[in-house]
Amino acid sequence: MSHSPNPIDADDELLQRAKRRVGMKMGFYVHALVFTLVNLGLFALNSVTGTTRWSHFPLWGWGLGLAIHGIVTFISLRGEGLRERMLADEVARLRERR
């Protein structure tokens, strides 16, 4: 007896995947917004005090972290289909070995 997937279950799975993907994107966007606001504030503070320029140090350090966050986020989103294809390939290879 073959059992076809329940359309409601498939919709729930798609909704959960969509929520996870949106959560990843929103996490990155919030990180980018906080990065921008804080570094603008640090630049303004550094400009007002008239001291030696130091505001670029946190900008570069945090900017590297933000860049890594963005790369990991968007590669993960694009690679989601890659993981499924690799899994299907492995299943096919294992079936051939039987």
C-alpha positions, -999 to +999 in steps of 0.1 A: +000+000+000+015+033-011+010+062+012+010+096-005+021+126+016-007+146+032-009+180+015-015+196+048+018+181+061+036+193+030+022+228+035+033+228+072+068+217+062+070+245+036+057+270+061+084+259+087+111+261+060+099+296+050+098+308+086+134+295+092+146+312+060+129+345+069+144+342+104+179+339+090+174+369+067+159+390+094+187+381+118+212+394+092+192+425+084+189+434+121+227+428+125+234+451+095+210+479+109+226+478+144+261+478+128+252+509+107+236+528+136+263+521+161+291+529+137+275+561+126+272+570+163+309+562+169+319+582+139+299+612+151+313+608+186+348+607+172+342+637+150+327+658+179+356+650+203+382+660+177+406+633+189+427+611+168+406+590+144+397+558+161+362+550+148+374+530+119+388+503+142+354+490+154+341+495+119+366+472+103+364+446+131+327+444+133+324+448+095+344+416+091+320+398+115+290+412+096+305+401+062+310+366+076+274+366+089+261+376+055+281+351+036+271+322+059+234+333+058+231+336+021+252+306+012+231+286+036+199+298+019+213+291-016+228+258-005+195+244+009+187+228-025+223+215-028+220+195+004+188+179-008+204+170-042+235+156-024+212+135-002+193+122-032+226+113-049+238+094-019+205+075-016+208+065-053+244+053-048+234+032-019+205+017-038+229+007-066+251-012-041+223-035-030 
